[in-house]
Amino acid sequence: MVCLAAKPVPIYRPRQPRQSPLYKTIERYLPEFERTYDEHYARRYGPWRPIIGDVARRFLRCGDLHYGFARVRCPDCRHEMFVAFSCQQRCLCPSCHQKRTLLTAETIAQTICAPAPHRQLVFTIPKRLRIFCRHDRSLLGKLARAAWQTTVEVYRQVLGRRDVIPGMVAGIQTFGELSNFHPHIHAIATDGVFTPEGTFQCLPRIDKQLLLDVWQDKVFELFVKAGKIDQETVDQMRCWPHSGFSVDNSVYLAPQDIAGLRRLSEYILRCPFSLARVVRLTDDGSVIYRADKDHCRSFPGPASADLRGGPKRNFQVFSALDFLAEVTQHIPDKGEHLVRYFGWYSHRRRGIREKLRTAGEAEQPTIDRTALDARKGAIDGPRPGSVSTWAMLIQRVYEVDPLECPCCGGQMKIVSFIERRQADVIEQILRHCGVWVGPLRTNASARAPPDSSE
């Protein structure tokens, strides 16, 4: 008789942020990076943005018990653990960015998107124009609007109607496979339009060339109006055998494919880089960063390489300062939105529908399936509640309940919060528990003031 060992129950183990190569790189090289940025990086990456230093220093405090924590205790067996506070920063902290991604993706899939077919649209621009977006980040939002204008114009042209409107969620991405600067737009657009009566009318399959032609015109118009290029440059670029523009609309999602919408939203909203791809920080200060090999296999060929925005090699070796310059350029300015909602999914139209629904005057849109694509996707079951708490996010990512007591299996509860201003209490508790390791070397670092002699 063979005795099979019971499968071990997964236990939540808090992450150790100080052990990651990214943490070590920022902790060790951030002061030097701030001090030498103007000399070595301002010309390529643009003038120093104070938010870079602010976000980096907050990242160094993320998940660190020395900066405050919540005490979590099991009411049955009195087992206790500490949960450190997070920094809640975008595009640098993979952990906090992933939580934000999960919440936004859940909202998009469950609340914003209608039970209609959708397509992923990917809009890219030539390398010659990308540099302008690096030095003028306001162009990124305008690119998202140009993508929307392209979509609505093509949809109306195909259907021969000017009174219909699609819905679109546009995600602004500034990165390629190796964290290089590659601004492009990923969008989730309805594969059809809403009529004034509230009926959804599906589209026939659209030729990508039609989308490409309109997209190219909209981008040229944008950059000429912004004063970045002139008409002579536009005429030259139109003569290129390979324009550098591309539009992809090959990914289709069936009606009510909630799981597909969620996965696609998470992909569009993902962090500019992954800790899993940082191979190591070497003793001489080099950072080895690799591309996603699965994506390299999934998108072979030069056209796909351009769509992905990365070179054909699958790794890059940076100096520590070069790595910080490459990674931090993707940090958005304060108040800069990386997700835009257009048309049927815009904030204004959703607000109007919500008021009508509250008043009992709005109905769910019906779908005209005469032009619906024959391909059918998987349909989700009943929609669950929104993911809105730390514990549920952890359970979603790691498939383990962080509030389940590892000793007795009971449900643990938060009993108190120890905040940063209680520094003496924090040190006393951590020393008693044997986990105090002292303050950071860079916790007070800041960009040095200019030399007064200049």
Number of C-alpha atoms within 10 A of each C-alpha: 3 4 5 6 6 6 6 6 9 13 16 17 10 12 13 9 17 15 9 15 19 26 18 16 20 21 20 15 15 21 17 14 20 20 15 14 18 14 8 14 17 15 11 11 18 15 12 15 14 12 14 19 19 13 19 22 20 16 26 23 21 24 22 19 23 23 21 25 21 18 16 20 20 22 14 13 13 13 15 16 18 17 19 22 20 20 20 18 19 22 21 25 25 20 23 19 19 20 21 20 21 22 16 19 24 24 16 21 22 20 12 19 22 20 20 23 24 26 21 24 21 21 25 26 24 18 16 9 16 18 16 16 18 20 15 11 14 13 18 23 20 14 25 25 19 21 29 25 17 22 23 22 16 20 23 18 12 15 15 10 11 12 10 22 24 22 25 28 25 28 24 20 21 23 22 21 25 23 23 18 24 25 26 26 27 25 28 26 27 30 28 27 26 22 16 10 9 15 15 25 25 22 21 15 13 13 11 13 12 14 22 19 15 17 27 24 14 17 20 22 16 18 19 14 11 11 8 14 16 14 12 9 12 15 11 9 16 14 9 9 7 10 13 17 17 23 22 18 19 11 12 20 24 22 21 21 20 24 17 20 24 20 15 21 26 20 14 22 24 20 23 25 23 19 16 13 15 18 15 18 20 13 7 8 15 17 24 19 24 20 23 16 14 8 12 19 9 10 15 11 11 11 12 16 17 21 21 19 23 20 17 15 12 14 18 15 14 17 15 23 23 15 20 21 21 18 19 20 22 24 19 18 13 7 6 12 12 17 18 18 21 21 21 22 23 15 14 13 13 14 12 12 17 14 13 13 13 10 9 9 10 14 10 11 16 14 19 15 13 10 12 20 15 8 8 13 14 13 13 11 10 7 9 8 8 13 17 12 11 11 14 16 20 16 15 14 11 12 13 18 17 22 22 18 24 17 12 12 13 15 15 21 16 15 12 11 15 20 17 15 10 11 14 9 14 20 20 12 14 16 13 10 9 9 12 15 11 10 10 12 9 15 12 8 15 15 17 11 7 8 6 5 4 4
